[in-house]
Amino acid sequence: MQNQSAGKSMRVIIVEDEAPARLKLKMQLQELEGVSLIAECANPVQAIEQINQLKPDLVFVDIELGELSGFDVLEAINQPCHVIFTTAYSQYAVKAFESKAIDYLLKPFDLNRLRQALSRVVIPHTPGSGDSDTQLIAKVGDKMHVLQTADIYFVSAAQGMALAQCSERDYHLDVTLETLSQQLPSSFLRVHRNCIVNTKLISQIEKWHNGAFLLRFKQLTATVTTSRSGTLAIKKHFKI
């Protein structure tokens, strides 16, 4: 693996509900150097838990996973990582790359094709944000506002860019939601494809339509509605 630094293995998780396919991929990975398989997940709920807990460099995820899909898993995790989809269906390719996947492997794929996909993975050597507060810059006209992440209620996607909601107003950030998700402290949780919330400022969780949650915040009238996978993420985070 040319993109791995000396002595460092790529930490990988497999998300696949079919045992034979999971075993085949595991055996293929064992033939490659610089790869360390740290978990195998047979269902999406287990996958969300393991990805958030173990913080892998790369996740291989099937698209058809029963009640939830591989896309739902990506919406629910709060740990940024590289993703390679593995599926027998070609029709999801466009959506996969829109989800920032680095590759799309059609089953059955051989070892050379797997090696090619892995060659695209570049692991950034940046310190994790952990639970500490960080600062973001928001431009308003010719002024630059310094935002403390502890003061941000949630961040949503607006025309491809991030919009940070604070108590007094919202601020446009010159960065995508995907990039921002790698900079925010671990207290921020992705509850929808287009929204990341600050769990420390949630004041109320209400049951909403179709199994979703409506999230309310301290001293803020704006609310956030979760996706199906976001609901699972909230339940896991608050242990409800």
Buried (B, 14 or more C-beta within 10 A) or exposed (E): BEEBEEEEBBBBBBBBBBEEBBEBBBEBBEEBEBBEBBBBBBBBBBBBBBBBEEBBBBBBBBBBBEEBBBBBBBBBBBBBBBBBBBBEEEEBBEBBEEBEBBBBBEBEBEEEBBEEBBEEBEBEEEEEBEEEEEEBEBEEEEEEEEBEBBBBBBBBBEEEEBBBBBEEEBBBBEBEBEEBBBBBBBBBBBBBBBBBBBBBBBEEBEEBEEEBBBBBBEEBEEEBBBBBBBBBBBBBBEEE
